[in-house]
Each structure stands twice: as structure tokens, then as C-alpha cells.
Amino acid sequence: MENKCPVKFQNVDFCAPSTHDNPYEMYDYFLEHEPIRFDETNEVWEVFRYDDIVTIERDAETFINGEGVRPNIPPDPGMIYQDGEQHNKQRALVSSGFTPRQMRKMEDRAHEIVVDLVDKMLAKDEVDIVTDLAGALPARLIADMLDIPEEKRPAVLNWINLIIAGGCGPEYVTDEVNDAFSNFCEHHEEMYQDRIAAGCTGSDLLTIWINAEINGEKLDESQLLFEHVLLNVGGAETTRSAIAGGLERLSNDQKQYDALYDDPSLIPNAVEEILRWVCPFVNMYRTATRDYELHGKVIKEGQQVGLTYPAANRDPRKFEDPHTFNIFRDFSKEAKHLSFGLGPHFCLGSSLARLEIRQSLEEMTQRVKRIRGVEGKPPVYVSSSFVRGLSSYPAILEPR
Ligand code: HEM
């Protein structure tokens, strides 16, 4: 039966940041009636269903990263833009910064940071959950891992936010975004030269990457720069969005919040539900290496296709009652969320992100009885077709 598309969902510009503000009615329409859509404005395809995204992510020969993972934006030398052997090599070199020993160090440091942030919040009458906790934790952790001087940290964060805004599509790569990128490059070069001058003897992440060597292969200077960018883009705002979005949701559901206090062993499952629910990345793109038919439409060789993760995480074919936030959800009977992607490019920082969200939940639920929004100061969301989430969440904390 021919489906008549409601006017509001005809000619959707999927790169426009506002398209993904409160998008679930639109995603529901596409999930049900039009699982693949050609976006005429940006000349890219978009897919929505869980199984379609899984199929595409797993078929890395047909759907490659090497032509770009953002819509109509060319690739750079970072690992996310590599395929096959080159990707494996680069990912292995970068992974030398994420060994079990490094992870234990980060876990301890994350715990210290969370305790300090919650101490400071409890001393205030009113807090902003985003700036005081959710954004501060990943930003400080990454800056510590890289050993960035304290005074440079706010500027780095600001450049990264601008670079992320540019990830929505070419028309969002403004002069301000280009300036932010140039500033980040200068900052990287300074860090790089400092480490070379110090004989690469430190234990920070950039030094680990400079020293990393597998079978005689090393990361070259441009790869180092773009892995550095990727770490910041992939690691800071996404985790911020998950922690803030999770706490905001829980603050409106005291029963589920209290359940985490009564039984902290529920927290790891709650972390997965938060990731499913918030889903910070709106999408990643792939390029078809051959014509590929999906639901009667043909993705032509050379065309890009966007994988709409937040839609897949609410696909009723996979998740029971998908629009209900439920920390008790049984993922083993339903499906794993796709917030970290899948296949060869599955998020390298997933363990780190999970531990940051878990530690935030543990500390908050144990020390804060109730999180209340502030009257007249509603939460503020960032509009984005790349990384979505809260930019401000004013709240009053009731201590235990
Ligand atoms: C809640 C937080 C996070 C979310 C939702 C997230 C999500 C993602 C997604 C969707 C991808 C692409 C996967 C694909 O194409 O199949 C990705 C890749 C990546 N992420 Fe994350 N990420 C998060 C945190 C982090 C952190 C903390 C780091 C590092 C410290 C990180 C580093 C990376 C890297 C390096 C890649 C590229 C991997 C590759 O190309 O092989 N991410 N992430």
C-alpha cells in the first residue's frame, strides 16, 4: 500500500541541526513507513532501522569510511577515516593509550574527579549539572590524560565544541570553525614539540602515541594531530551529553533514581539504558563502493549513507516499549543499543565512557537524595545533527 508522507516529513534536511530537536515523532515515521530516504538537499541517504544499520556497519567492504564519515565533508588522516588494514594498524597504535593498566589509572582519576565535583556541587545552593559535573568530568579526565596546562583547558574545550558544530555539514564549517581548527592545530604542535624536546619520556597520552610502535610502524605527525582531534571530539561532548541526559531523565523519575541508591548493582544496566536513551551521536556516514539495494531503493556507488543511531535505539522491532526509559530493561532479551556504533569502528572509548557515566551515577545517587530542576530555568539543549545533548541543566541538589 502506498504510504502518504505527512507534509512535515517531506523534503527533510537531515543536516540541519534543528531537524534533530525532539526528533522521535519523525524517526517513528521513518522507522515505520520509509526506512530509507534520499535527502535531496544534501544528496545523501539516511537509514533508520536497527537491522539495516547493523547490516551496513558489518559490511565494511561495501560501506567504507575512507570517503568521509560526516555528510559531504572530506576525510582526514585520523583512524575513523581509514578502512581495512590501515585502520587496523592505526587503531592498534592508538589503543596503546587504552591498555588495562591505563584504564585502571583513568578509573582512579575519574573517581577522584567525580568526588571533587560532587563535593563542590553540594556546597552550592544551585548548580548546573552540565558545567559542574557532566561536562567537567570528561573534559578534566581527557585534559589530565593529555597533560594539558590548566590555563589552556577552557580554550581547548571551546575549539572542540566549534569543530563539532562544523561536523553537521559543509555549510556549518564557518570561519569561526576554521579558526578553532587552526588554533587547535597550533596547540597540538606546541604540545608535540614540548614532548619531543623532553625526549618523549612522559606518561601522557600524546607521548604514549608518539612512542607507540607495532611491527616497525608508527603514527606520523598528521595522524597524531587527527587522533588528538578525534579523542577530544569523540570523548568529551558525547560523554557529557550521556551523563547530563541520564541525570536529567532520572531526576524526573524519582522511583528509578531511588532504585539505584537502594541497589547500586543496577547501575551498569542503567548506564546502558542511558546510552540507548540519550544516544549522543546522531549519525555516522559511510560511502557505498557499489550499487546496493535496500527496501527497493538503490544506494549508488559513491553515494553516502547516514546511520541514524538514535532512531535505531528506539526501533520497536528490537526494543519493547522503546520510548520508555527503563533501567530494568533486559538487553539480553531485546538488543544492545547502537550508541557506540558497531563493527570495525566500534567506539574505542566505550569502556572509558561507561566508567565515567557509572561513577557519576554512583556518586550522585549515594550522596544526593534528590535533583530538582530550577523553576524558570529549564534545561537547554544543543541543536545538532552530529552530537546532541544538554548544554545547561540548572538544578538544586538535596543532600542525603
Ligand atoms: C558516551 C560517549 C561516547 C559515545 C556515544 C561514542 C560513540 C561513538 C561512535 C558512534 C563511534 C563510531 C562507531 C562506528 O562508526 O561504528 C565512535 C568512534 C570512536 N570513539 Fe567514541 N563515543 C563515546 C566516547 C568516547 C570516548 C570517551 C573516547 C576516547 C577517549 C572515544 C573515542 C572514539 C574513537 C577513537 C573512535 C573511532 C574508532 C575507530 O574508527 O576505529 N569515544 N564513538
Residues whose N, C-alpha, C, O or C-beta is under 5 A from the ligand:
A	BS01	HEM	M79 I80 R91 L230 L231 G234 G235 T238 T239 A242 P280 F281 M284 L338 S339 F340 G341 L342 P344 H345 F346 C347 L348 G349 S350 L352 A353
